[in-house]
């Protein structure tokens, strides 16, 4: 769909009556320019926003929930924002609503829900969790399983909280390098804010932003000054999606990765949802924004293939 149809008048004029308690997280670290610009945008809209994100860059961790066993940082936090020896969890000295934790993104979600928010915020359960925007896109079902930004969102969904993961086609930068509003980090943050507006303003009165067990995955191509006219397309995970191949490196017995070519049918088979939707990978490649929905339920759908497998296994399951 076009941005003009996605962003209704109500979404563009979200008022204080729709103010939310929002938890933010990512996998690029709590000093990320994308994260901090998005934080400023959401606060400017009147939301009560807290960040609990990794002390250092934690990309590629997926849903791995790894909690540090060290009570103090054994090296400086990202961009030297917190010194070695400081507690492994704590607030940014410049903003008491921005916290770091020396764990994986999913672990940061749980530390936020079970420690930071109940003890230091004026709410315990957020209305919404937003993760990212990530540096680099997270497109397709396989890459989704690798992404720490996705894992942090999925962790929130598992705890019955609506979540939206955002990923952008820009590179890593410290929030301290952002000195104006005419840059791709601010553009990504502003467009992400409008996406949140649309979810919030379209939610049923008194109801959740998303149904129980649902979340969303949003991916951006490169954004420029004309970002407000960008097409936003409802997509699905499969369709043009990539998966990995192991490639022998120059040192014997070592490997690196590349995208499998040709693309695998396995990661592009439409099993759930609307098979007429375009894939998010090809959508972003075409210079458009992709918006896909996910659910927490990995169970196979009730269809002829599932029924056939169940029938085949009856001698085993009914023994």
C-alpha positions as CSV (number, residue, x, y, z in Angstrom):
1,X,0.0,0.0,0.0
2,X,1.1,3.6,-0.5
3,X,2.3,5.7,2.5
4,X,-0.7,8.0,1.9
5,X,-3.1,5.2,2.6
6,X,-1.1,3.7,5.5
7,X,-0.7,6.9,7.3
8,X,-4.2,8.1,8.0
9,X,-5.0,11.6,9.2
10,X,-5.4,10.1,12.7
11,X,-2.0,8.4,12.5
12,X,-0.3,11.6,11.5
13,X,-1.9,13.6,14.3
14,X,-1.4,11.2,17.2
15,X,-2.2,13.2,20.3
16,X,-1.5,12.8,24.0
17,X,-4.6,10.8,24.5
18,X,-2.8,8.0,22.6
19,X,0.4,8.3,24.7
20,X,2.0,4.9,25.5
21,X,4.4,3.3,27.8
22,X,7.1,2.1,25.4
23,X,10.1,-0.1,25.9
24,X,12.9,0.2,23.3
25,X,15.7,-2.3,22.6
26,X,18.1,-3.2,19.8
27,X,21.1,-5.4,19.0
28,X,23.5,-2.6,18.0
29,X,24.0,-1.2,21.5
30,X,22.5,1.5,23.7
31,X,24.5,4.2,22.1
32,X,23.3,3.6,18.5
33,X,22.4,6.7,16.5
34,X,19.3,4.9,15.0
35,X,18.0,3.9,18.5
36,X,18.6,7.3,20.1
37,X,17.0,9.3,17.2
38,X,14.0,7.0,17.4
39,X,13.9,7.6,21.2
40,X,13.8,11.3,20.6
41,X,11.0,11.0,18.1
42,X,8.8,8.9,20.3
43,X,9.3,11.2,23.3
44,X,8.4,14.2,21.2
45,X,5.1,12.5,20.4
46,X,4.3,12.4,24.1
47,X,5.1,8.7,24.8
48,X,6.7,7.5,28.1
49,X,9.8,5.8,26.7
50,X,12.5,3.7,28.3
51,X,15.5,2.1,26.7
52,X,17.1,-1.1,27.9
53,X,19.6,-2.2,25.3
54,X,23.0,-4.0,25.2
55,X,26.0,-2.4,26.7
56,X,28.0,-3.4,23.6
57,X,27.1,-4.4,20.0
58,X,25.3,-7.7,20.0
59,X,24.3,-8.3,16.4
60,X,23.5,-11.8,15.1
61,X,22.4,-13.2,18.5
62,X,18.9,-14.0,17.3
63,X,16.7,-15.0,20.3
64,X,19.6,-16.2,22.4
65,X,19.0,-15.1,26.0
66,X,22.5,-14.9,27.5
67,X,22.8,-13.2,31.0
68,X,26.2,-12.1,32.1
69,X,27.8,-13.8,35.1
70,X,30.0,-10.7,35.9
71,X,28.5,-8.1,38.2
72,X,30.7,-5.4,36.6
73,X,31.7,-4.5,33.1
74,X,35.1,-6.1,32.2
75,X,35.6,-3.5,29.4
76,X,34.1,-0.1,28.5
77,X,30.5,0.0,27.2
78,X,29.9,1.1,23.6
79,X,31.6,4.3,22.6
80,X,33.2,4.5,26.0
81,X,29.8,5.7,27.4
82,X,30.3,3.7,30.6
83,X,33.7,2.8,32.0
84,X,35.2,-0.6,32.8
85,X,34.2,-1.7,36.3
86,X,30.8,0.0,36.3
87,X,27.8,-2.3,37.2
88,X,26.8,-4.6,34.4
89,X,23.4,-3.0,34.4
90,X,22.6,0.7,34.9
91,X,21.4,4.0,33.5
92,X,23.2,6.3,31.1
93,X,24.6,9.2,33.2
94,X,23.0,11.6,30.7
95,X,19.4,10.1,30.9
96,X,17.9,8.0,33.6
97,X,15.4,6.5,31.2
98,X,18.1,5.0,29.0
99,X,19.7,1.8,30.5
100,X,22.3,-0.6,29.4
101,X,22.7,-4.3,30.2
102,X,25.7,-6.5,29.4
103,X,23.7,-9.3,27.8
104,X,22.1,-10.3,24.5
105,X,19.2,-8.4,23.1
106,X,16.6,-10.9,24.2
107,X,18.2,-10.9,27.7
108,X,17.8,-7.1,27.7
109,X,14.1,-7.5,27.1
110,X,13.7,-9.8,30.0
111,X,16.0,-7.7,32.3
112,X,13.8,-4.7,31.3
113,X,10.6,-6.4,32.1
114,X,11.7,-8.1,35.3
115,X,14.1,-5.6,36.8
116,X,14.5,-2.2,35.3
117,X,10.9,-1.2,34.7
118,X,9.3,-2.6,37.9
119,X,12.0,-1.0,40.1
120,X,12.8,2.3,38.3
121,X,10.0,3.2,35.9
122,X,6.4,4.3,36.6
123,X,5.1,1.3,34.8
124,X,6.0,-2.4,34.8
125,X,4.5,-3.8,31.6
126,X,4.8,-1.6,28.4
127,X,2.0,-1.1,26.0
128,X,4.5,-1.7,23.1
129,X,8.0,-2.8,22.6
130,X,10.0,-1.5,19.6
131,X,13.4,-2.8,18.7
132,X,15.9,-1.1,16.4
133,X,16.1,0.4,13.9
134,X,18.8,-2.0,13.2
135,X,21.9,-1.2,11.1
136,X,21.2,-3.3,8.1
137,X,18.0,-5.0,7.0
138,X,16.6,-8.2,8.5
139,X,14.7,-9.7,5.5
140,X,13.2,-13.2,5.1
141,X,12.5,-16.1,7.4
142,X,16.1,-17.3,7.7
143,X,17.7,-13.9,8.5
144,X,14.9,-13.2,10.9
145,X,16.1,-16.1,13.1
146,X,19.6,-14.6,13.2
147,X,18.7,-11.1,14.1
148,X,19.1,-9.8,17.6
149,X,16.7,-7.0,16.9
150,X,14.2,-9.6,15.9
151,X,15.0,-11.8,18.9
152,X,14.4,-8.8,21.3
153,X,11.0,-8.2,19.7
154,X,10.1,-11.9,19.7
155,X,11.0,-12.1,23.4
156,X,8.5,-9.4,24.1
157,X,5.8,-11.1,22.0
158,X,6.5,-14.3,24.1
159,X,5.7,-12.2,27.2
160,X,2.3,-11.2,25.7
161,X,3.5,-7.7,24.7
162,X,3.0,-6.3,21.2
163,X,6.3,-5.7,19.4
164,X,7.6,-4.1,16.2
165,X,11.1,-4.7,14.9
166,X,12.6,-2.1,12.7
167,X,15.6,-2.4,10.4
168,X,17.3,0.1,8.1
169,X,19.8,0.2,5.3
170,X,22.3,2.4,7.0
171,X,25.6,1.9,8.8
172,X,26.7,2.0,12.4
173,X,27.2,5.4,14.1
174,X,27.3,6.8,17.6
175,X,24.4,9.0,18.6
176,X,26.9,11.7,19.6
177,X,27.8,12.2,15.9
178,X,24.2,13.3,15.0
179,X,24.2,17.1,15.1
180,X,21.3,18.0,12.8
181,X,18.0,16.6,11.5
182,X,18.9,16.2,7.9
183,X,20.5,12.8,8.0
184,X,19.5,9.2,7.3
185,X,19.4,8.3,11.0
186,X,16.8,11.0,11.8
187,X,14.9,10.1,8.6
188,X,14.7,6.5,9.7
189,X,13.5,7.5,13.2
190,X,10.8,9.9,11.9
191,X,9.4,7.3,9.5
192,X,9.5,4.7,12.3
193,X,7.6,7.1,14.4
194,X,4.9,7.4,11.8
195,X,4.7,3.6,11.5
196,X,4.1,3.4,15.3
197,X,1.5,6.2,15.0
198,X,-0.4,4.1,12.4
199,X,-0.4,1.0,14.6
200,X,-1.6,3.0,17.6
201,X,-4.3,5.1,16.0
202,X,-5.8,2.1,14.2
203,X,-6.0,-0.1,17.3
204,X,-9.5,-0.9,18.7
205,X,-10.6,1.4,21.5
206,X,-9.3,0.0,24.8
207,X,-7.7,-2.9,23.0
208,X,-4.1,-3.9,22.4
209,X,-2.0,-2.5,19.6
210,X,-1.7,-6.0,18.2
211,X,-3.6,-9.2,19.0
212,X,-2.0,-11.6,21.5
213,X,0.9,-13.4,20.0
214,X,1.4,-11.0,17.0
215,X,4.3,-8.7,16.1
216,X,5.6,-6.9,13.1
217,X,8.8,-6.6,11.1
218,X,9.6,-3.4,9.2
219,X,12.5,-2.9,6.8
220,X,13.7,0.2,5.0
221,X,15.7,0.8,1.9
222,X,18.1,3.8,2.0
223,X,16.1,6.9,3.0
224,X,16.8,10.3,1.7
225,X,15.2,13.8,2.2
226,X,12.1,12.7,0.3
227,X,11.4,9.8,2.7
228,X,7.8,11.0,3.4
229,X,6.7,9.9,-0.1
230,X,8.2,6.4,0.3
231,X,5.9,3.5,-0.6
232,X,5.1,1.2,2.3
233,X,4.0,-2.3,1.2
234,X,2.3,-5.1,3.2
235,X,4.6,-8.1,2.7
236,X,5.3,-11.6,3.8
237,X,8.6,-13.2,4.9
238,X,8.9,-15.6,2.1
239,X,9.4,-14.6,-1.6
240,X,12.9,-13.8,-2.7
241,X,14.3,-14.5,0.7
242,X,18.0,-15.5,1.2
243,X,19.6,-18.3,3.2
244,X,23.3,-19.1,3.8
245,X,25.9,-21.3,2.1
246,X,29.2,-22.2,3.7
247,X,32.2,-21.1,1.6
248,X,35.7,-22.4,2.2
249,X,38.0,-19.6,3.3
250,X,41.7,-19.2,2.4
251,X,42.8,-21.0,5.6
252,X,42.3,-24.7,5.4
253,X,39.4,-26.0,7.5
254,X,37.8,-22.5,7.9
255,X,34.7,-21.2,6.3
256,X,32.7,-18.0,5.7
257,X,29.2,-17.5,4.4
258,X,27.5,-16.2,1.3
259,X,24.0,-16.1,0.1
260,X,22.9,-19.3,-1.5
261,X,22.5,-19.0,-5.3
262,X,20.0,-19.8,-6.7
263,X,17.8,-19.0,-3.8
264,X,16.4,-21.9,-1.9
265,X,12.8,-23.0,-2.4
266,X,12.7,-24.1,1.2
267,X,13.0,-20.6,2.6
268,X,10.5,-19.3,0.0
269,X,7.7,-21.8,0.3
270,X,4.4,-20.0,1.2
271,X,2.8,-22.1,4.0
272,X,1.0,-19.5,6.2
273,X,-0.7,-16.3,5.5
274,X,-1.6,-14.6,2.2
275,X,0.5,-16.1,-0.6
276,X,-0.4,-13.2,-2.9
277,X,1.6,-10.7,-0.9
278,X,5.0,-9.8,-2.2
279,X,8.1,-10.9,-0.3
280,X,9.8,-8.4,1.9
281,X,13.3,-9.0,0.4
282,X,12.3,-8.1,-3.2
283,X,10.2,-5.2,-1.9
284,X,13.1,-3.5,-0.2
285,X,15.3,-4.3,-3.1
286,X,12.8,-2.3,-5.2
287,X,13.3,0.7,-3.0
288,X,10.1,0.3,-0.9
289,X,9.4,-0.2,2.8
290,X,8.3,-3.7,3.8
291,X,5.9,-4.4,6.6
292,X,5.3,-8.0,7.5
293,X,3.4,-9.5,10.4
294,X,4.5,-12.5,12.4
295,X,3.0,-14.7,15.1
296,X,4.5,-16.5,18.0
297,X,3.1,-19.9,16.9
298,X,5.5,-22.1,14.9
299,X,2.9,-24.9,14.6
300,X,2.2,-26.2,11.1
301,X,-1.2,-25.0,9.8
302,X,-4.1,-27.3,9.4
303,X,-4.0,-28.2,5.7
304,X,-3.7,-31.3,3.5
305,X,0.1,-31.6,4.0
306,X,-0.1,-31.5,7.8
307,X,-3.1,-33.9,7.8
308,X,-1.1,-36.4,5.6
309,X,1.9,-36.3,8.0
310,X,-0.3,-36.8,11.0
311,X,-1.9,-39.8,9.3
312,X,1.5,-41.3,8.4
313,X,2.6,-41.0,12.0
314,X,-0.5,-42.5,13.7
315,X,1.2,-45.9,14.2
316,X,3.8,-44.1,16.2
317,X,1.7,-41.5,18.1
318,X,-1.2,-43.9,18.8
319,X,1.0,-46.9,19.8
